[in-house]
Amino acid sequence: MATNGNGQFREDELVSRKVKVGQEWQTRIFPIIGGRLRILHESNDNLSIQTDIVRLEPDFVVVKAAIESQRGKFNGTGTASGQRDARLADSLVELAETRAIARALRFGGIGVEYTSAEEISHTTATESHNEQTTSKALQSVFPEGNGNGKPEAKASSGTADAPAQGNGDTPQRCGNGRVTQAQVRALFALSKRANYHDDDIAQMLAPFQVSRFEDLPREAASKLIGALQTEAAA
């Protein structure tokens, strides 16, 4: 395998991709975010990783990451869209967050010569090389996060439970018209931002005859997201 970032990354933390440069395909090396995080933790006794959702729409997400280590504080911004990242349309929040953290880590001096695998993951679908995989690169950094590196606050035990936890959790599919995982996370984030309590969430869900965000129809979830965004912007 090609250069290894001055030996920073392990072999299992690097992936090769065939990318089109001009009129020809070339093999390039990209590190996954897990490698950068490992180096960060091994090199710092005290550190902080914070993420904030800057823009949250059903098909477009912008997340800002701030990483503070012994070397200083570094910021990074990540985006994800349903059009560009169609294969991961159910996980746009996680993808944008992962990209933001990867960029902040790079700006902080970890693998500065490398673009992260997460940043070019959307190109795989347009390339004719089926051997390329991005499974490692697409796992959420904070699978149960709420945008600040902490677990999602549950609306209530009987109202709206937080999204399923765990690495590599399978996103909900949309064939049956059910809410997507990205929509669920958006609803949790927006309702928290609007200071909704248990009773508020229950009242909001009552017209749809459901008790959890996860049970909403996709169209209803989209309407609620729009309403919450309007309220938050007021």
Order of alpha helices (4+ residues) and beta strands (2+ residues): beta-beta-alpha-beta-beta-beta-alpha-alpha-alpha-alpha
